[in-house]
Amino acid sequence: MMHFTLKSEPIRHRIHASWSGVWTLADALAFSDAVNQDLTHLTRQPFALRLDATDWRPSQPEVVPLLIDILRRNVRHGLERLAVITPSGPAGQAVARLITSAGITDQAQAFSSLSVADSWLAARGY
């Protein structure tokens, strides 16, 4: 079963997100709706997304195109930096493929810990 959380930090122009579990198409659509809601709090300013994916598991194949679309849409809405805390093994490789498939490798960086990801974002003004 999938779970996600989102927390906006408008002053720092950040969204903190976490993913866990195996995603279905309905889960991905719910996440997409929640991200769209959070984007309204950032008033279309450039922003950063810190995504904790350490407990995420590879999802159903029909979910992948929607996740790629979510990432691309975020870039169109001002996403400048994406710090992803990735799991090791196949799930981490799946996250890396999502970033590459979305064409956002210039904006994204993978990390093994939240503190290093936060430092990277802070050094870039987020």
Beta strands, then each sheet from edge to edge (+ up, - down):
strand 1: 3-9
strand 2: 14-21
strand 3: 47-56
strand 4: 79-85
strand 5: 108-111
sheet 1: 1+ 2- 3- 4- 5-
end
